[in-house]
Amino acid sequence: MPPILEVKDLTVRFAGGPALERVSFTIEKEEIIAVIGPNGSGKTTLLKAVLGLVPFQGEVRVFARPVRQVLSQVGYVPQRFAFDPTFPLTVEEFINLTCRTPEKLPAGGVLDEVGMAGFKGKLIGELSGGQLQRVLLAHALLHRPRILFLDEATSGIDIEGLSDFYSTIHRLNREHGVTIIMVSHEISMVYKFTDRIICLNRDLISHGETRTALTREVLKKLYGDSADLKDHDHG
Amino acid sequence: MVELLQLPFMQRALIAGLVLGILLAYLGIFVTLRKMAFFSDGVAHAALAGAAIGLLTRFSPLVSALLFSMLLAVLIYWLEKKSSLSSDAIIGILFTSGMALGIVLISLRKGYQPELIGYLFGNILAIRSQDLALIVVLAVLIMAFIIRNRRKLTLLALDREMAYMAGINPDFYQLLLYVMLACALVLGIRVLGVILVSAILIIPVSTARLLSRSFKALVLWTTAIAESIMIGGLLLSYYLNLPSGAVIVLTGSTVFSLTFIAYSLRRHSRSQRP
């Protein structure tokens, strides 16, 4: 079976200098993978390059094909949704925008999965940060992706909602076999819920099983002397 | 009123107003969502150069303005992609240069230039049959394209990355939106003129936003408001014997102002409730 994701010598350069330098890794199994690193370490850039949203050098293959050819099997929840909050668009209308046949893929199904079924008629601009993230997750799940990219998708979610969010992600992976690649700052959640970890600081610092790769030494290398498994959560 | 509707120039004016009202107002939804008001204003002003070329060469000013503005839209798109200049800077330079070129070209013709006034301020009552035919055909084609691709255009206007992830080619549809918008604006110039045409893009959708609780409602309100403004403004201008383009815009801004006051009062009274 071909790898789910194969990244070879991925380099991204912006006007200000390199954002990623020769990053290589492979994801073979349907697991939950966290991408961690300090601010400006290239986490978001890595996701965007893999998805084809920014130009890059190197090679990226998703299900052994260029990502543009398999976009229907890929879901993505962005870090920020640059949306005019005064625009009148209901949650249901928003979900249906991505769907060619809304009658076959009713928005209610995916909204129910993320605990937002009662919000169909609510305006997107009236949602809280956490509710919006859940709707964006539902949007990404509409076409039943085989691989899901989450870029700090828990920003705006309160502590109570955080655990629910990670439980949803966990269930998607374990019950539906969706590979999850998530950028996160919540180190304790990462430690608890993810199978593998990619530690970035413009280049690849460490890559492997979370329990073995996420050591105090790696955290110190990423975040400095004050870093600890318990105290680095931003959420 | 019935007699008025039997006048051929009024019939042409009403058909042009209704067709362009719906087209420009619908495009206005994407224009306001993507914050493209300056693009619209810029292309409309620069189209004066295209009209001037038509006047000088005795070719149809409407057709030459259409070609010129579509070319300009492609140029703006290309410069936005290839240069490090901001979109505002690109549009600002091309907009003023196009307008200046138009004024210089028109000044090359001797004597009084009534066409210049017509293009600057519009004259819906002076639309000729052949211009009306071109307006209707192009407007129907653009509307058909927008309705067929409304899902893609809305998603692109909302978020470019999301559109890409949905399998939409954002560059292609952005270019098409630019070209169609340029084309629609030039058609609208015959009604409202270079200076006022952006009003019908912005006012109906801005008013509709205050009244809508869904995207579907926004589309319905926007088109209904645009058509009411067009017909109301046109009839008012006729009975008051005032310039039609300016009266249509003033009718629109009055409708917006009244809606905004009612909306603000309603919000205020709601916030006062315990």
Interface residues (C-beta under 8 A of the other chain):
Chain A: L51 G52 L53 L71 S72 V74 G75 Y76 P78 F81 A82 F83 D84 T86 F87 P88 L89 T90 E93 F94 L97 T98 R100 G121 L123 H139
Chain B: L33 R151 T154 L155 L158 D159 E161 M162 Y164 M165 A166 G167 R209 S212 R213 S214 F215 K216 A217 L218
